[in-house]
Amino acid sequence: MVDFQAIRDQFPILNQQIHGHPLVYLDSAATSQKPQTVIDAESEFYRTINAGVHRGAHELAALSTEAFEQARAKVAALVGANAAEGEEEIVVTAGATAGLNLLATAIGNASLGRGGDAAKRFALKPGDEIVVSKAEHHSVLLPFQELAARTGATFKWFDLDDEGRVRSDTADEVITERTKVVAITHVGNTTGAITDIAPIIRRAHEVGAIFILDACQSVPHLAVNFHALDVDFAAWSAHKMYGPTGVGFLYGKRELLEALPPANFGGSMVELAWMDQPAQYMAPPARFEAGTQPVAQVVAAGVAADWMRSVGMENIEAHEKTIAAELLKLGDIDGVRILGPRENVNRIGTVAFDVQGVHPHDVGQFIDAQGIAIRVGHHCAQPVHRHFGLFASNRASSGVYNSVQDAQVLVEAVGKVRAFFRV
């Protein structure tokens, strides 16, 4: 039996008051809070072994490199990339946005003929298709929209059903023989809906397309195994999985990483460089890790990955399902509409809602005055809001540290909004 109160006690930021009320933090979809062990890991690195990685022969450099690569292996184990070559399937990035842009840029470079014969499998030309969905975060939507513009490829998307779920049942129609890239969210950052990705992956591979998964909202909340899912690439951020900001990860099947040309250039990613001929780049993951790495943050992210596994992803998922059940009671309030599935099935504890007659920013201020932190705005997902006929909403999103009482406090507060604004 997991003691979630004891887990909550590991997060020092929660032991404070906001506007005279105990802090209720329900904005984990934006960024999660950090347990003390993660905070300590980052500062301990700076105190004891701070040095550059994969460069230098002195002792601190060796210790720093060892800690960096051990952290990569820990992250690989969290997401099911822990086969013998698993550590070499994880690329360190500055975040999920950076990872997705890396992919879009690298595919664009392949389309220009870079990377030789191996990279031709990624090359795009007019008439080819890139497929996303209306549920995408802008960090998926925009890089691949721009990739289509640069290459002349056709940009297409999956529509959503009434609950905001990706219409996976239309995979055979949306993905055609001309489709080369499919990039889909695993969990909607607005709706909390878990995408049925299996038929999309099957169809993508059936036509020879590359499948890219936005795993930002799944890695922190669900037991994820990229090998079992058979995704080609996946991107996510450390700061949403109880780790530090400024770092993220890109998973790629080893054979695909080896064929993909680099996207960023500089130190630590080149084997040989000349003045009069093209450079010879290093094997992945180093090929995609140009420049100085955020070593302290990666080490802390490795600690976060281990910490999550120690709690147990199945336990985290079950606990947050309980919180989701309470948050979904927001839909029982007169004048409140939930954007996403109303049933607590195939969803996580992320619940966006609209309060009729009250602007989301006014709702957010009223809620904040009671010490409750939620998200206000379009959540970097404007198309899904348009799907619901809105421009913005409020969003509550849970983490492992939330309690049923947290959700109840929010529901009680939202229940007072319309009366307060005399709607």
Helices and strands as residue ranges (DSSP letters): H 4-8, G 12-14, E 17-18, E 21-22, E 24-25, H 36-48, H 59-78, G 86-89, E 90-93, H 96-111, G 117-122, E 129-133, H 138-151, E 154-158, G 168-170, H 171-174, E 179-185, H 198-206, E 210-214, H 226-229, E 233-237, E 248-252, H 254-259, E 270-272, E 280-281, G 286-288, H 295-311, H 313-327, G 328-332, E 336-339, E 350-355, H 360-368, E 372-373, E 375-377, H 382-387, E 393-397, H 404-414, H 417-420
